[in-house]
Amino acid sequence: MESKFNLTPLALDVFEAIKQAGGHVYLVGGCVRDFLLKRRSKDIDVEVHHLSFEALKEVLSPFGTVQVMGASFAVVHLSTLEGYEFALPRIEEKTGLKHQDFNIIVDPDLPLEKACARRDFTINSMLYDVETETVIDFYSGQEDLKNGILRATNKDHFSEDPLRVLRGASFMSRYGFKMDEDTKNLCQSIVEEGGLETLSIERIYTEYCKILMGLYPSQGFNFLRDIHGLPFYLEDLVTTHQRTDYHPEGSVWNHTMLVTDLAALCKHHTSEPLWFMWSALLHDIGKPLVTTPEGHAYGHAEEGAALFNEKVDLILSHKQKKYIYTMIQYHMVLPTFSRNHARKIKFLRFLKAIDKKAPLKDLLYLARCDKLGRGMVTSASINELNEYIEEMISICGDHAPAAIVTGKDLINEGFENHQDYSKILSLAYDYQLQGLNKEVIIRRLKNETGCHCG
């Protein structure tokens, strides 16, 4: 059996075995959409009709280990076919308010049109018949795909899954699609009825990551702004004004969207592209807390970092939180250093402050995006920043130097007040940055702490 779809020989052998057992194979969902867009899809969803779940598992078992991912959904993976997911057609009936409150009815002989009706958008509701090598499209998905339109497959059932609001935003970011007005109204109704509040933090985080890693993040986030589907710390940016002489782009929200889109263009040059994108999105969340009537926002970086720690509950990884906190807290430092021609000692202290939290390179990329997101920055301003950083790196390096005085040294020198070691070592490191050698530093520490050790 040959296929126009980019399928592995093993997959084709498996599909042939399913056919010989009386089943019929269709590829469904996003892989069909990506096939029509001439994009590579890493996940292949296979829907098998006219076979029971037990029969499907029996057919698959000679080809590898059959892993049941959801018995109630009749979904399995095959160990030898990475990225392929096999499922039987099903109907999902809403039974409660929570995202997972569904009654699943698996039906191997479900009519194709009905099987497609449960999917979110028309562009995801098409099937590819592996045997005939044809696309089956009951809901004009190909037309909407051609026109870049997101349209609900079934308006009567679309609102049953609130996650579709965020999925719509992620498709807008990843593909540049626009949402038709009726579907947008459905999404707004979901928000107004508290649908997003029924979603788990993990699911919201996953969809936000997809928005951030797309080509056009602002399209997804502007859609969520329009339907009032943002968390308060982003919603508040919309109504926070800025000085027009510094920010002709307008509100903090407008600025943040410009910065986020610019960050999307350079994220793959950073150490952690996803974390970098989160930092771009959240870098100015402190401004609503401190902005004066005149548009000044003194201390917004520090306030934003504190707000992130206290209220942004989507980030669960401690390492990721530390990175984003650092990026928010220090995102103004490099432009300020450049503008004021800060001395070597200040730069070295800064390297120490961000050590093992966020790389200098990443903060520099965020600073560039922040500058360009004002819409009026000249190339001379960016060049000045770049030249300053290059000069400081040539003098100081791009990492904090290793401490020459350690806790072990304090013990060996007889410092007894162990509870103050952290403070003493911090002082020792600052002396080191000032250019003092180890012997002089130890002597000064003894004098300043009143240590009478030998």
TORKOL-4160 file (C-alpha; in steps of 0.2 Angstrom, whole numbers, padded with zeros to 4 digits, m for minus):
454
<pt num="1" X="0000" Y="0000" Z="0000"/>
<pt num="2" X="0007" Y="0017" Z="m0005"/>
<pt num="3" X="0003" Y="0033" Z="0003"/>
<pt num="4" X="0005" Y="0052" Z="m0001"/>
<pt num="5" X="0006" Y="0055" Z="0018"/>
<pt num="6" X="0023" Y="0054" Z="0025"/>
<pt num="7" X="0021" Y="0037" Z="0034"/>
<pt num="8" X="0034" Y="0025" Z="0040"/>
<pt num="9" X="0035" Y="0008" Z="0032"/>
<pt num="10" X="0030" Y="0000" Z="0049"/>
<pt num="11" X="0015" Y="0011" Z="0050"/>
<pt num="12" X="0009" Y="0005" Z="0033"/>
<pt num="13" X="0012" Y="m0013" Z="0038"/>
<pt num="14" X="0001" Y="m0010" Z="0054"/>
<pt num="15" X="m0012" Y="m0001" Z="0044"/>
<pt num="16" X="m0013" Y="m0016" Z="0032"/>
<pt num="17" X="m0015" Y="m0028" Z="0046"/>
<pt num="18" X="m0029" Y="m0018" Z="0053"/>
<pt num="19" X="m0037" Y="m0018" Z="0036"/>
<pt num="20" X="m0035" Y="m0037" Z="0034"/>
<pt num="21" X="m0044" Y="m0039" Z="0051"/>
<pt num="22" X="m0059" Y="m0030" Z="0045"/>
<pt num="23" X="m0055" Y="m0012" Z="0051"/>
<pt num="24" X="m0053" Y="0004" Z="0042"/>
<pt num="25" X="m0039" Y="0017" Z="0045"/>
<pt num="26" X="m0041" Y="0036" Z="0045"/>
<pt num="27" X="m0029" Y="0049" Z="0050"/>
<pt num="28" X="m0037" Y="0063" Z="0059"/>
<pt num="29" X="m0035" Y="0080" Z="0068"/>
<pt num="30" X="m0020" Y="0090" Z="0067"/>
<pt num="31" X="m0009" Y="0079" Z="0057"/>
<pt num="32" X="m0022" Y="0081" Z="0042"/>
<pt num="33" X="m0022" Y="0100" Z="0045"/>
<pt num="34" X="m0003" Y="0100" Z="0044"/>
<pt num="35" X="m0002" Y="0088" Z="0029"/>
<pt num="36" X="m0013" Y="0101" Z="0019"/>
<pt num="37" X="m0002" Y="0115" Z="0025"/>
<pt num="38" X="0013" Y="0105" Z="0020"/>
<pt num="39" X="0020" Y="0106" Z="0037"/>
<pt num="40" X="0028" Y="0091" Z="0046"/>
<pt num="41" X="0017" Y="0084" Z="0060"/>
<pt num="42" X="0026" Y="0075" Z="0074"/>
<pt num="43" X="0010" Y="0067" Z="0081"/>
<pt num="44" X="0000" Y="0055" Z="0070"/>
<pt num="45" X="m0018" Y="0052" Z="0077"/>
<pt num="46" X="m0025" Y="0036" Z="0069"/>
<pt num="47" X="m0044" Y="0032" Z="0071"/>
<pt num="48" X="m0049" Y="0014" Z="0068"/>
<pt num="49" X="m0067" Y="0010" Z="0062"/>
<pt num="50" X="m0076" Y="m0006" Z="0062"/>
<pt num="51" X="m0065" Y="m0015" Z="0075"/>
<pt num="52" X="m0068" Y="m0018" Z="0094"/>
<pt num="53" X="m0055" Y="m0011" Z="0106"/>
<pt num="54" X="m0050" Y="m0029" Z="0110"/>
<pt num="55" X="m0048" Y="m0033" Z="0092"/>
<pt num="56" X="m0037" Y="m0018" Z="0089"/>
<pt num="57" X="m0025" Y="m0022" Z="0103"/>
<pt num="58" X="m0024" Y="m0040" Z="0096"/>
<pt num="59" X="m0020" Y="m0034" Z="0079"/>
<pt num="60" X="m0006" Y="m0022" Z="0085"/>
<pt num="61" X="0002" Y="m0034" Z="0098"/>
<pt num="62" X="0013" Y="m0043" Z="0085"/>
<pt num="63" X="0021" Y="m0026" Z="0080"/>
<pt num="64" X="0027" Y="m0021" Z="0098"/>
<pt num="65" X="0021" Y="m0017" Z="0115"/>
<pt num="66" X="0003" Y="m0011" Z="0116"/>
<pt num="67" X="0002" Y="0003" Z="0129"/>
<pt num="68" X="m0016" Y="0007" Z="0134"/>
<pt num="69" X="m0016" Y="0026" Z="0137"/>
<pt num="70" X="m0035" Y="0027" Z="0142"/>
<pt num="71" X="m0046" Y="0012" Z="0142"/>
<pt num="72" X="m0062" Y="0023" Z="0143"/>
<pt num="73" X="m0057" Y="0033" Z="0128"/>
<pt num="74" X="m0051" Y="0017" Z="0119"/>
<pt num="75" X="m0034" Y="0025" Z="0115"/>
<pt num="76" X="m0017" Y="0015" Z="0114"/>
<pt num="77" X="0001" Y="0018" Z="0109"/>
<pt num="78" X="0012" Y="0006" Z="0100"/>
<pt num="79" X="0030" Y="0005" Z="0107"/>
<pt num="80" X="0038" Y="0003" Z="0090"/>
<pt num="81" X="0028" Y="0018" Z="0082"/>
<pt num="82" X="0034" Y="0034" Z="0091"/>
<pt num="83" X="0021" Y="0048" Z="0089"/>
<pt num="84" X="0007" Y="0037" Z="0083"/>
<pt num="85" X="m0009" Y="0036" Z="0093"/>
<pt num="86" X="m0023" Y="0024" Z="0089"/>
<pt num="87" X="m0041" Y="0026" Z="0095"/>
<pt num="88" X="m0058" Y="0021" Z="0091"/>
<pt num="89" X="m0072" Y="0033" Z="0086"/>
<pt num="90" X="m0081" Y="0040" Z="0100"/>
<pt num="91" X="m0094" Y="0053" Z="0106"/>
<pt num="92" X="m0091" Y="0064" Z="0121"/>
<pt num="93" X="m0106" Y="0070" Z="0132"/>
<pt num="94" X="m0104" Y="0084" Z="0145"/>
<pt num="95" X="m0110" Y="0078" Z="0162"/>
<pt num="96" X="m0103" Y="0092" Z="0173"/>
<pt num="97" X="m0095" Y="0109" Z="0175"/>
<pt num="98" X="m0077" Y="0103" Z="0176"/>
<pt num="99" X="m0066" Y="0101" Z="0160"/>
<pt num="100" X="m0065" Y="0082" Z="0162"/>
<pt num="101" X="m0083" Y="0080" Z="0166"/>
<pt num="102" X="m0088" Y="0069" Z="0150"/>
<pt num="103" X="m0096" Y="0053" Z="0147"/>
<pt num="104" X="m0087" Y="0044" Z="0134"/>
<pt num="105" X="m0096" Y="0032" Z="0122"/>
<pt num="106" X="m0085" Y="0022" Z="0111"/>
<pt num="107" X="m0093" Y="0016" Z="0095"/>
<pt num="108" X="m0082" Y="0007" Z="0082"/>
<pt num="109" X="m0096" Y="0009" Z="0069"/>
<pt num="110" X="m0100" Y="0028" Z="0072"/>
<pt num="111" X="m0104" Y="0037" Z="0056"/>
<pt num="112" X="m0089" Y="0047" Z="0050"/>
<pt num="113" X="m0098" Y="0064" Z="0050"/>
<pt num="114" X="m0103" Y="0061" Z="0068"/>
<pt num="115" X="m0086" Y="0056" Z="0073"/>
<pt num="116" X="m0079" Y="0072" Z="0066"/>
<pt num="117" X="m0092" Y="0083" Z="0074"/>
<pt num="118" X="m0084" Y="0081" Z="0092"/>
<pt num="119" X="m0068" Y="0090" Z="0086"/>
<pt num="120" X="m0065" Y="0108" Z="0091"/>
<pt num="121" X="m0062" Y="0118" Z="0074"/>
<pt num="122" X="m0066" Y="0114" Z="0056"/>
<pt num="123" X="m0048" Y="0114" Z="0052"/>
<pt num="124" X="m0046" Y="0099" Z="0064"/>
<pt num="125" X="m0061" Y="0090" Z="0059"/>
<pt num="126" X="m0055" Y="0082" Z="0043"/>
<pt num="127" X="m0050" Y="0064" Z="0040"/>
<pt num="128" X="m0037" Y="0056" Z="0028"/>
<pt num="129" X="m0043" Y="0039" Z="0021"/>
<pt num="130" X="m0026" Y="0029" Z="0021"/>
<pt num="131" X="m0034" Y="0016" Z="0009"/>
<pt num="132" X="m0040" Y="0029" Z="m0004"/>
<pt num="133" X="m0027" Y="0042" Z="m0001"/>
<pt num="134" X="m0041" Y="0055" Z="0000"/>
<pt num="135" X="m0046" Y="0069" Z="0012"/>
<pt num="136" X="m0064" Y="0068" Z="0019"/>
<pt num="137" X="m0070" Y="0085" Z="0024"/>
<pt num="138" X="m0088" Y="0087" Z="0031"/>
<pt num="139" X="m0087" Y="0104" Z="0038"/>
<pt num="140" X="m0077" Y="0114" Z="0025"/>
<pt num="141" X="m0061" Y="0113" Z="0035"/>
<pt num="142" X="m0051" Y="0115" Z="0019"/>
<pt num="143" X="m0059" Y="0131" Z="0014"/>
<pt num="144" X="m0056" Y="0138" Z="0032"/>
<pt num="145" X="m0038" Y="0132" Z="0031"/>
<pt num="146" X="m0036" Y="0141" Z="0014"/>
<pt num="147" X="m0043" Y="0157" Z="0021"/>
<pt num="148" X="m0034" Y="0156" Z="0038"/>
<pt num="149" X="m0051" Y="0155" Z="0048"/>
<pt num="150" X="m0054" Y="0147" Z="0065"/>
<pt num="151" X="m0072" Y="0141" Z="0065"/>
<pt num="152" X="m0081" Y="0130" Z="0078"/>
<pt num="153" X="m0085" Y="0113" Z="0070"/>
<pt num="154" X="m0101" Y="0111" Z="0080"/>
<pt num="155" X="m0108" Y="0127" Z="0088"/>
<pt num="156" X="m0120" Y="0118" Z="0099"/>
<pt num="157" X="m0106" Y="0108" Z="0108"/>
<pt num="158" X="m0091" Y="0119" Z="0106"/>
<pt num="159" X="m0094" Y="0127" Z="0123"/>
<pt num="160" X="m0093" Y="0110" Z="0132"/>
<pt num="161" X="m0074" Y="0111" Z="0133"/>
<pt num="162" X="m0067" Y="0128" Z="0140"/>
<pt num="163" X="m0050" Y="0123" Z="0135"/>
<pt num="164" X="m0055" Y="0127" Z="0117"/>
<pt num="165" X="m0054" Y="0145" Z="0121"/>
<pt num="166" X="m0035" Y="0143" Z="0124"/>
<pt num="167" X="m0032" Y="0131" Z="0110"/>
<pt num="168" X="m0040" Y="0144" Z="0098"/>
<pt num="169" X="m0027" Y="0157" Z="0105"/>
<pt num="170" X="m0013" Y="0145" Z="0102"/>
<pt num="171" X="m0018" Y="0141" Z="0084"/>
<pt num="172" X="m0019" Y="0160" Z="0081"/>
<pt num="173" X="m0001" Y="0162" Z="0088"/>
<pt num="174" X="0006" Y="0147" Z="0079"/>
<pt num="175" X="m0002" Y="0148" Z="0062"/>
<pt num="176" X="m0008" Y="0167" Z="0061"/>
<pt num="177" X="m0026" Y="0162" Z="0059"/>
<pt num="178" X="m0041" Y="0173" Z="0063"/>
<pt num="179" X="m0056" Y="0168" Z="0072"/>
<pt num="180" X="m0073" Y="0170" Z="0064"/>
<pt num="181" X="m0085" Y="0181" Z="0074"/>
<pt num="182" X="m0098" Y="0168" Z="0079"/>
<pt num="183" X="m0084" Y="0157" Z="0087"/>
<pt num="184" X="m0076" Y="0172" Z="0095"/>
<pt num="185" X="m0093" Y="0175" Z="0103"/>
<pt num="186" X="m0094" Y="0157" Z="0109"/>
<pt num="187" X="m0077" Y="0159" Z="0117"/>
<pt num="188" X="m0082" Y="0175" Z="0126"/>
<pt num="189" X="m0098" Y="0167" Z="0133"/>
<pt num="190" X="m0087" Y="0153" Z="0140"/>
<pt num="191" X="m0076" Y="0166" Z="0149"/>
<pt num="192" X="m0091" Y="0175" Z="0155"/>
<pt num="193" X="m0098" Y="0159" Z="0162"/>
<pt num="194" X="m0082" Y="0155" Z="0172"/>
<pt num="195" X="m0077" Y="0141" Z="0160"/>
<pt num="196" X="m0058" Y="0145" Z="0161"/>
<pt num="197" X="m0059" Y="0144" Z="0180"/>
<pt num="198" X="m0063" Y="0125" Z="0178"/>
<pt num="199" X="m0046" Y="0122" Z="0170"/>
<pt num="200" X="m0031" Y="0115" Z="0179"/>
<pt num="201" X="m0016" Y="0126" Z="0181"/>
<pt num="202" X="m0006" Y="0112" Z="0171"/>
<pt num="203" X="m0018" Y="0114" Z="0156"/>
<pt num="204" X="m0018" Y="0133" Z="0156"/>
<pt num="205" X="0001" Y="0133" Z="0157"/>
<pt num="206" X="0003" Y="0121" Z="0142"/>
<pt num="207" X="m0008" Y="0131" Z="0131"/>
<pt num="208" X="0001" Y="0147" Z="0136"/>
<pt num="209" X="0017" Y="0139" Z="0132"/>
<pt num="210" X="0010" Y="0135" Z="0114"/>
<pt num="211" X="0005" Y="0153" Z="0112"/>
<pt num="212" X="0022" Y="0159" Z="0118"/>
<pt num="213" X="0031" Y="0148" Z="0106"/>
<pt num="214" X="0021" Y="0152" Z="0091"/>
<pt num="215" X="0026" Y="0164" Z="0077"/>
<pt num="216" X="0014" Y="0177" Z="0082"/>
<pt num="217" X="0011" Y="0177" Z="0101"/>
<pt num="218" X="0002" Y="0194" Z="0101"/>
<pt num="219" X="m0012" Y="0187" Z="0090"/>
<pt num="220" X="m0016" Y="0174" Z="0103"/>
<pt num="221" X="m0015" Y="0186" Z="0118"/>
<pt num="222" X="m0024" Y="0200" Z="0109"/>
<pt num="223" X="m0038" Y="0188" Z="0106"/>
<pt num="224" X="m0038" Y="0183" Z="0125"/>
<pt num="225" X="m0038" Y="0202" Z="0129"/>
<pt num="226" X="m0053" Y="0205" Z="0118"/>
<pt num="227" X="m0064" Y="0192" Z="0126"/>
<pt num="228" X="m0057" Y="0196" Z="0144"/>
<pt num="229" X="m0049" Y="0179" Z="0146"/>
<pt num="230" X="m0032" Y="0185" Z="0154"/>
<pt num="231" X="m0027" Y="0183" Z="0172"/>
<pt num="232" X="m0027" Y="0200" Z="0181"/>
<pt num="233" X="m0009" Y="0203" Z="0180"/>
<pt num="234" X="m0010" Y="0204" Z="0161"/>
<pt num="235" X="m0027" Y="0212" Z="0160"/>
<pt num="236" X="m0021" Y="0226" Z="0171"/>
<pt num="237" X="m0008" Y="0230" Z="0158"/>
<pt num="238" X="m0021" Y="0235" Z="0145"/>
<pt num="239" X="m0027" Y="0250" Z="0155"/>
<pt num="240" X="m0010" Y="0256" Z="0162"/>
<pt num="241" X="m0004" Y="0271" Z="0152"/>
<pt num="242" X="0014" Y="0276" Z="0148"/>
<pt num="243" X="0023" Y="0293" Z="0144"/>
<pt num="244" X="0020" Y="0295" Z="0126"/>
<pt num="245" X="0037" Y="0303" Z="0124"/>
<pt num="246" X="0045" Y="0287" Z="0129"/>
<pt num="247" X="0032" Y="0275" Z="0123"/>
<pt num="248" X="0023" Y="0281" Z="0108"/>
<pt num="249" X="0016" Y="0264" Z="0106"/>
<pt num="250" X="0003" Y="0268" Z="0120"/>
<pt num="251" X="m0002" Y="0256" Z="0134"/>
<pt num="252" X="0009" Y="0244" Z="0144"/>
<pt num="253" X="m0001" Y="0230" Z="0135"/>
<pt num="254" X="0004" Y="0237" Z="0118"/>
<pt num="255" X="0022" Y="0238" Z="0123"/>
<pt num="256" X="0022" Y="0220" Z="0130"/>
<pt num="257" X="0014" Y="0213" Z="0114"/>
<pt num="258" X="0028" Y="0222" Z="0103"/>
<pt num="259" X="0041" Y="0215" Z="0115"/>
<pt num="260" X="0034" Y="0197" Z="0115"/>
<pt num="261" X="0033" Y="0197" Z="0096"/>
<pt num="262" X="0051" Y="0203" Z="0095"/>
<pt num="263" X="0056" Y="0190" Z="0108"/>
<pt num="264" X="0048" Y="0176" Z="0097"/>
<pt num="265" X="0060" Y="0181" Z="0083"/>
<pt num="266" X="0076" Y="0179" Z="0093"/>
<pt num="267" X="0071" Y="0166" Z="0107"/>
<pt num="268" X="0081" Y="0152" Z="0099"/>
<pt num="269" X="0097" Y="0162" Z="0102"/>
<pt num="270" X="0094" Y="0161" Z="0121"/>
<pt num="271" X="0098" Y="0147" Z="0133"/>
<pt num="272" X="0080" Y="0143" Z="0137"/>
<pt num="273" X="0068" Y="0149" Z="0123"/>
<pt num="274" X="0052" Y="0145" Z="0132"/>
<pt num="275" X="0057" Y="0153" Z="0149"/>
<pt num="276" X="0064" Y="0168" Z="0139"/>
<pt num="277" X="0046" Y="0170" Z="0131"/>
<pt num="278" X="0038" Y="0169" Z="0148"/>
<pt num="279" X="0050" Y="0183" Z="0154"/>
<pt num="280" X="0046" Y="0194" Z="0139"/>
<pt num="281" X="0027" Y="0192" Z="0142"/>
<pt num="282" X="0029" Y="0196" Z="0161"/>
<pt num="283" X="0043" Y="0209" Z="0161"/>
<pt num="284" X="0032" Y="0224" Z="0165"/>
<pt num="285" X="0019" Y="0217" Z="0176"/>
<pt num="286" X="0025" Y="0228" Z="0190"/>
<pt num="287" X="0020" Y="0244" Z="0180"/>
<pt num="288" X="0001" Y="0244" Z="0185"/>
<pt num="289" X="0007" Y="0244" Z="0204"/>
<pt num="290" X="0018" Y="0259" Z="0203"/>
<pt num="291" X="0014" Y="0270" Z="0188"/>
<pt num="292" X="0010" Y="0288" Z="0192"/>
<pt num="293" X="m0003" Y="0300" Z="0184"/>
<pt num="294" X="0012" Y="0307" Z="0174"/>
<pt num="295" X="0017" Y="0290" Z="0167"/>
<pt num="296" X="0032" Y="0287" Z="0178"/>
<pt num="297" X="0035" Y="0269" Z="0183"/>
<pt num="298" X="0049" Y="0269" Z="0196"/>
<pt num="299" X="0053" Y="0253" Z="0204"/>
<pt num="300" X="0042" Y="0243" Z="0192"/>
<pt num="301" X="0055" Y="0229" Z="0189"/>
<pt num="302" X="0057" Y="0225" Z="0208"/>
<pt num="303" X="0038" Y="0226" Z="0210"/>
<pt num="304" X="0035" Y="0215" Z="0195"/>
<pt num="305" X="0047" Y="0202" Z="0202"/>
<pt num="306" X="0038" Y="0202" Z="0218"/>
<pt num="307" X="0021" Y="0201" Z="0210"/>
<pt num="308" X="0027" Y="0186" Z="0199"/>
<pt num="309" X="0033" Y="0177" Z="0215"/>
<pt num="310" X="0017" Y="0180" Z="0224"/>
<pt num="311" X="0003" Y="0179" Z="0211"/>
<pt num="312" X="0009" Y="0170" Z="0195"/>
<pt num="313" X="0004" Y="0152" Z="0199"/>
<pt num="314" X="0006" Y="0145" Z="0182"/>
<pt num="315" X="0024" Y="0142" Z="0183"/>
<pt num="316" X="0028" Y="0126" Z="0194"/>
<pt num="317" X="0046" Y="0123" Z="0190"/>
<pt num="318" X="0057" Y="0130" Z="0203"/>
<pt num="319" X="0072" Y="0133" Z="0191"/>
<pt num="320" X="0060" Y="0141" Z="0178"/>
<pt num="321" X="0053" Y="0152" Z="0192"/>
<pt num="322" X="0070" Y="0158" Z="0197"/>
<pt num="323" X="0075" Y="0162" Z="0179"/>
<pt num="324" X="0059" Y="0172" Z="0175"/>
<pt num="325" X="0060" Y="0181" Z="0192"/>
<pt num="326" X="0078" Y="0186" Z="0188"/>
<pt num="327" X="0074" Y="0192" Z="0171"/>
<pt num="328" X="0060" Y="0203" Z="0177"/>
<pt num="329" X="0070" Y="0210" Z="0192"/>
<pt num="330" X="0085" Y="0214" Z="0181"/>
<pt num="331" X="0078" Y="0218" Z="0164"/>
<pt num="332" X="0082" Y="0237" Z="0166"/>
<pt num="333" X="0099" Y="0235" Z="0172"/>
<pt num="334" X="0109" Y="0233" Z="0156"/>
<pt num="335" X="0101" Y="0248" Z="0147"/>
<pt num="336" X="0104" Y="0259" Z="0163"/>
<pt num="337" X="0122" Y="0253" Z="0164"/>
<pt num="338" X="0125" Y="0257" Z="0145"/>
<pt num="339" X="0117" Y="0274" Z="0147"/>
<pt num="340" X="0126" Y="0279" Z="0162"/>
<pt num="341" X="0143" Y="0271" Z="0157"/>
<pt num="342" X="0143" Y="0260" Z="0173"/>
<pt num="343" X="0160" Y="0255" Z="0180"/>
<pt num="344" X="0168" Y="0238" Z="0180"/>
<pt num="345" X="0164" Y="0235" Z="0198"/>
<pt num="346" X="0145" Y="0238" Z="0195"/>
<pt num="347" X="0145" Y="0226" Z="0181"/>
<pt num="348" X="0154" Y="0213" Z="0191"/>
<pt num="349" X="0142" Y="0215" Z="0205"/>
<pt num="350" X="0128" Y="0212" Z="0193"/>
<pt num="351" X="0136" Y="0196" Z="0186"/>
<pt num="352" X="0136" Y="0190" Z="0204"/>
<pt num="353" X="0118" Y="0194" Z="0206"/>
<pt num="354" X="0112" Y="0184" Z="0191"/>
<pt num="355" X="0124" Y="0170" Z="0193"/>
<pt num="356" X="0117" Y="0153" Z="0191"/>
<pt num="357" X="0099" Y="0161" Z="0189"/>
<pt num="358" X="0099" Y="0168" Z="0171"/>
<pt num="359" X="0113" Y="0171" Z="0158"/>
<pt num="360" X="0119" Y="0188" Z="0154"/>
<pt num="361" X="0116" Y="0184" Z="0135"/>
<pt num="362" X="0097" Y="0181" Z="0139"/>
<pt num="363" X="0095" Y="0197" Z="0148"/>
<pt num="364" X="0104" Y="0206" Z="0134"/>
<pt num="365" X="0091" Y="0199" Z="0121"/>
<pt num="366" X="0077" Y="0205" Z="0133"/>
<pt num="367" X="0084" Y="0222" Z="0134"/>
<pt num="368" X="0086" Y="0224" Z="0115"/>
<pt num="369" X="0068" Y="0218" Z="0113"/>
<pt num="370" X="0062" Y="0230" Z="0127"/>
<pt num="371" X="0071" Y="0244" Z="0118"/>
<pt num="372" X="0064" Y="0240" Z="0101"/>
<pt num="373" X="0046" Y="0238" Z="0108"/>
<pt num="374" X="0045" Y="0256" Z="0111"/>
<pt num="375" X="0044" Y="0259" Z="0092"/>
<pt num="376" X="0055" Y="0274" Z="0092"/>
<pt num="377" X="0073" Y="0267" Z="0096"/>
<pt num="378" X="0086" Y="0271" Z="0084"/>
<pt num="379" X="0100" Y="0259" Z="0078"/>
<pt num="380" X="0112" Y="0271" Z="0087"/>
<pt num="381" X="0104" Y="0267" Z="0104"/>
<pt num="382" X="0105" Y="0248" Z="0101"/>
<pt num="383" X="0123" Y="0250" Z="0095"/>
<pt num="384" X="0127" Y="0259" Z="0111"/>
<pt num="385" X="0120" Y="0245" Z="0122"/>
<pt num="386" X="0129" Y="0232" Z="0112"/>
<pt num="387" X="0146" Y="0241" Z="0112"/>
<pt num="388" X="0145" Y="0244" Z="0131"/>
<pt num="389" X="0141" Y="0225" Z="0134"/>
<pt num="390" X="0155" Y="0220" Z="0122"/>
<pt num="391" X="0168" Y="0231" Z="0131"/>
<pt num="392" X="0162" Y="0225" Z="0148"/>
<pt num="393" X="0163" Y="0206" Z="0143"/>
<pt num="394" X="0181" Y="0209" Z="0136"/>
<pt num="395" X="0186" Y="0216" Z="0153"/>
<pt num="396" X="0175" Y="0206" Z="0165"/>
<pt num="397" X="0169" Y="0191" Z="0156"/>
<pt num="398" X="0151" Y="0185" Z="0155"/>
<pt num="399" X="0150" Y="0175" Z="0171"/>
<pt num="400" X="0153" Y="0180" Z="0189"/>
<pt num="401" X="0171" Y="0175" Z="0194"/>
<pt num="402" X="0173" Y="0161" Z="0207"/>
<pt num="403" X="0175" Y="0166" Z="0225"/>
<pt num="404" X="0193" Y="0166" Z="0231"/>
<pt num="405" X="0187" Y="0166" Z="0250"/>
<pt num="406" X="0176" Y="0151" Z="0255"/>
<pt num="407" X="0167" Y="0145" Z="0270"/>
<pt num="408" X="0182" Y="0132" Z="0272"/>
<pt num="409" X="0194" Y="0147" Z="0273"/>
<pt num="410" X="0183" Y="0155" Z="0287"/>
<pt num="411" X="0184" Y="0139" Z="0297"/>
<pt num="412" X="0203" Y="0137" Z="0294"/>
<pt num="413" X="0205" Y="0155" Z="0300"/>
<pt num="414" X="0195" Y="0153" Z="0316"/>
<pt num="415" X="0180" Y="0163" Z="0312"/>
<pt num="416" X="0168" Y="0156" Z="0325"/>
<pt num="417" X="0151" Y="0166" Z="0322"/>
<pt num="418" X="0145" Y="0153" Z="0309"/>
<pt num="419" X="0128" Y="0160" Z="0308"/>
<pt num="420" X="0136" Y="0176" Z="0300"/>
<pt num="421" X="0146" Y="0166" Z="0287"/>
<pt num="422" X="0134" Y="0171" Z="0273"/>
<pt num="423" X="0136" Y="0189" Z="0276"/>
<pt num="424" X="0155" Y="0188" Z="0279"/>
<pt num="425" X="0157" Y="0179" Z="0262"/>
<pt num="426" X="0146" Y="0191" Z="0253"/>
<pt num="427" X="0158" Y="0205" Z="0260"/>
<pt num="428" X="0173" Y="0195" Z="0255"/>
<pt num="429" X="0167" Y="0193" Z="0237"/>
<pt num="430" X="0164" Y="0212" Z="0236"/>
<pt num="431" X="0182" Y="0215" Z="0241"/>
<pt num="432" X="0187" Y="0202" Z="0228"/>
<pt num="433" X="0178" Y="0212" Z="0215"/>
<pt num="434" X="0187" Y="0228" Z="0221"/>
<pt num="435" X="0203" Y="0219" Z="0216"/>
<pt num="436" X="0210" Y="0214" Z="0233"/>
<pt num="437" X="0219" Y="0198" Z="0235"/>
<pt num="438" X="0215" Y="0184" Z="0247"/>
<pt num="439" X="0227" Y="0188" Z="0261"/>
<pt num="440" X="0221" Y="0206" Z="0262"/>
<pt num="441" X="0203" Y="0201" Z="0261"/>
<pt num="442" X="0205" Y="0189" Z="0276"/>
<pt num="443" X="0214" Y="0203" Z="0286"/>
<pt num="444" X="0200" Y="0215" Z="0283"/>
<pt num="445" X="0187" Y="0203" Z="0287"/>
<pt num="446" X="0195" Y="0200" Z="0304"/>
<pt num="447" X="0196" Y="0218" Z="0308"/>
<pt num="448" X="0178" Y="0222" Z="0303"/>
<pt num="449" X="0170" Y="0207" Z="0312"/>
<pt num="450" X="0181" Y="0209" Z="0328"/>
<pt num="451" X="0187" Y="0191" Z="0325"/>
<pt num="452" X="0202" Y="0188" Z="0337"/>
<pt num="453" X="0206" Y="0171" Z="0329"/>
<pt num="454" X="0224" Y="0167" Z="0325"/>
